[in-house]
Amino acid sequence: MRGICCSSSRSNVAYRRPISALIEDGILKPLGMNQTFLPERGPDKRAIMAPELLNRAVQGYADTGMAIGPPGDQQSYYDFPGTGQMFSSARDLAIFMAAWARRSIRNCGKPCR
């Protein structure tokens, strides 16, 4: 997780844009991943999303099998600047994995081709 947080903080400085914008412009849009979202968090620590999308969010579970918070909840362990949540569909995940296998998204500093 540390590497991701460092990357997020550095992207804000190096590119003067939030990492969510870089991911959207460099990966999601070029690949046509239109069912993947990087929502902001609300004051209740849940993702700010349309209710019909939030209702489809998968419930998180602990290793004991107990539910952890409501769907869309941001757990406090990852609650520091540069972190967040990403919600995606199985279709978009398959698109991402295929692009990764083709090595077309390894350098997020350049548009995917």
N, C-alpha and C positions, 0 to 999 in steps of 0.2 A: 504494500500500500504506500510505503514511503516514496517510491519512485514515481507513482502516479501523482501524489501530492506535490512533489518537487516539480514535476513536469507541468502541472497546472499553474503553479506560482510563476514558473519561468515563462510559460506561454503568455501570461498576462503582461509580463515585462517585455519580452522579446518581440511579440507581435502586437502588443497594445490592444489585445482583444481577449475576451474570456475564452477559456478552453471549450466551452459549449459551442461558441460560434465557430471556432476552428474545426471542431469535430463535425458540425453540421455542414459547413462549406467544403471541407476537405474530404469527408467520407460519406456522410449520409446522403446529401444531394447528388453527388456524382454517381453513386451506386443505386440511386432510386429507393433508398430505405425510408419510405414515407410513414412507417409505423413504428419509428424509434424516436423517443422523446427524451430530452434532458431538461426536465422541469425545475423551476425554482422551488425552494421550500417555503412553506407558509409558517406563520407563528406557532402553529400546532405541530411543526416538524414533519408534516405530511407534504407530499408533492402537490404543487398547484397545477391541477389538470382538470379538464372537463369531467364532470361526474361520471359520464358513460365510459370514459377511459379509466378513471380511477377505480371504478367498480370491477374492471377486468384485471386489475393488478393482482399478481399472485401473492398470497399470504406468505410471510417469512416464518420459518420455524427454527427452534433451537435444536441442538443435538439430542435433547431429551424428547423431542416430538411435540413440545408445547408451542403454541402460536406466540409469535413475538410482535406485539403491537398490531394496529390495524393495517390492512394493505396500504402501501404507499408511505408507510412510516419510515422516517430517517432515524436510524438508531444512533444513540449518543456516542458510541465508540468511534464513529467516523464523522463526528460533528465538529469540524474545524475548517478554516478557510481552504478552498481548493478542492473540497470534496462534494459529492452529490450523488444523485441516482440517475440511472438510465433505465428506461422502460422500452422493451422491444418485443416484436412478435417473432414467432418461430420462423416465418418467411424471411424477415429481415436478418435474423441471425444466420440463416442459411446463405443469404446473399453475402453477408460479411465474411463468413467462413470460406466461401468459394473465392472471393476477392483476395483474401489472405493467402489461400493456397496458390493462387496465380501470382502472388507477390505484387499485386497492383495497389496495395495500400500500406506498404511498409514505411514510407516516408510521408508523414502527415504534413510536412512543410510544403509539399507540392501537391497540386490537384491529382486525383486518381485518374488513371487513363485505362 
